[in-house]
Amino acid sequence: MKTLNTCFTALVALSALSACKQKDESTKLGNIEAQTIKSHIAVLANDSLQGRRPFTVGETKTVNYISAELKKVGVEPGNGDSYIQKVPMVEVTSTPSATMEISGKNGKFSLKAVEDFVAFTRREQDTIQLKNSPLVFAGYGIVAPEFKWNDYKNLDVKGKTVVVLISDPGFKSKDKTVFRGDTMTYYGRWTYKFEEAARQGATGIIIIHQTEPASYGWSVVTNSNTGARLYLQDKDKHRSRCKLEGWMTENAATKLLANAGITGDIREYARKKDFKAVELKQSVTVGLSNKFKYSTSQNVIGRIKGTKRPDQTIIYTAHWDHLGIGPKVNGDSIYNGAVDNASGVAAMLAIAKAFQDKKEKPERSIIFLAVTGEEQGLLGSEYYALNPIYALNKTVANLNMDALGFYGETKDISLKGKGQNEIEDYIVNVLTENNLVAVGDTRPSAGSYYRSDHFNFAKVGVPAIDLVNGFDSKEYGAKWGQEQRLSYNEKQYHQPSDEYSEQINVGGFTQIANILFSVGFKLSNETTFPGWKNGSEFKAARDKSMEK
């Protein structure tokens, strides 16, 4: 490393040498080895773990492995004398009727389950029936006062089913003043749209799937939303949610809207400032039969106790779960999730070992939190954020790892949440010292900052960031790296083909692990707390928590 070589070759006064070493120590990357990470992925993405779905033998094996590995390197239990935080969940298996019937003045037509729509419910009741529920096109389904936007203005949707677009009005608007342009806000996420429809009192909500603004194909929707779904247990058995939540294909939506005279670019139509929700003068009939299973999943948590300020914590997170066993694709039904997210868990375990191997111990406590249920809606991290083991107002930062770059080391490093909080400044310092470039989200329109576990920490005010490799491959360049990521999103993301092989390139995983180790080590030996930057929607939550 350049600064280190400068120090040793200068052979200047001892005080100057000491200062140079100190500067280097705060920014130098760790010594995490690629083989360490590769060996963890080989286990975590093995067929024997059956795709690491919660409530299965795959969960038991996964949780036992992570706990054992933390213990092996000397990381103590993070929840009293246990490595486990129990997460009460309910598994809801919704089976929709074979068809969704649409009726209106222009006649009737049917949509086929899976092929044209998916439907499910959070409500814990045996059957759900929507019979001739009036359909309303509510544009993007957004109420955002700060953007002066309200798709539900003067609209009563009680007893009705709303049909809404994925993403937000900024997508492809060619205007950065419309929301945040192509950078998705939380209002664009499907989770928000379901929440808002429930707040408005709708009976049902159906999101129109479009591949580009969603950032994934219809197969991802069907794989993720058919069969059993997991939710955190709720006192009211989720009766505050819409009876039916679901998706329909763009082709199905085009037919539905055309019957109401809405044609052409529907995103542009719903983006107009004078847009008003449209009663489609059609109704939907569809049923759901439901089965329930109540059980407890598990977050795995370990701690390296700080030497001077043990009550202050830096939390590393990575989700251990994936989709389990699902529909066969090319004869394979195990959704191993090697990249998503054995890579992140492997990196986290390697970071734990790096901290233990380092002679200088952290002054603040380091927490390693492998969370459950991310694929079902960030459930494990949500549960921790609502039931924290360590005080949130003394949680310095959350450093998250999810689906790291499988195409080797890159010259650029992507900060999901760039511009949000001061953790970014620590990362940029490390990158600059190592001739790397910090870039923002490589897919800003996908809303990545709201799609992994760091988001739940941000919601409660903890400065949080998610770090992944950029596109600019050190070996093959930026175009090649971008092609690799695009190919993964189209062919491997949430597919059985996201699996381990001996040829897997773990250079990018190792690169991120070393960067985050360096950042965490720096934070662990400071007394200050990084904050949220002005303009961040999460700043108020942090300010409030720090007052406690």
Buried (B, 14 or more C-beta within 10 A) or exposed (E): EEBBEEBEEEEEEEEEBEEBBEBBBBBBBBEBBBEBBBBBBBBBBBEEBBBBBBBBEBBEBBBEBBBEBBEEBEBEBBBEEEBBBBBEBBBBBBBBBEBBBBBBEEEEBEBEBBEBBBBBBBBBBEEBEBEEBBBBBBBBBBBBEEBEBBBBEEBEBEEBBBBBBBBBBBBBBEEEEBBBBBBBBBBBBBEBBBBBBBEBEBBBBBBBBBBEBBBBBBBBBBBBBBBBBBBBBBEEBBEEBBBBBBBBBBEBBBBBBEBBEBEEEBBEBBBEEEBEBBEBBBBBBBBBEBEEEEBEBBBBBBBBBBBEBBEBBBBBBBBBBBBBBBBEBEEBEBBBBBBBBBBBBBBBBBBBBBBBEEEEBBBBBBBBBBBBBBBBBBBBBBBBBEEBBBEBBBBBBBBBBBBBBBBBBBBBBBBBBBEBBBBBEBBBBBBEBBEBBBBBBBBBBBBBBBBBBBBBBBBBBBBBBBBBBBBBBBEEEBEBBBBBBEEBBBEBBBBBBBBBEEEBBBBBBBBBBBBBBBBBBBBBBBEEBBBBBEEBEBBEBBEEBEEE
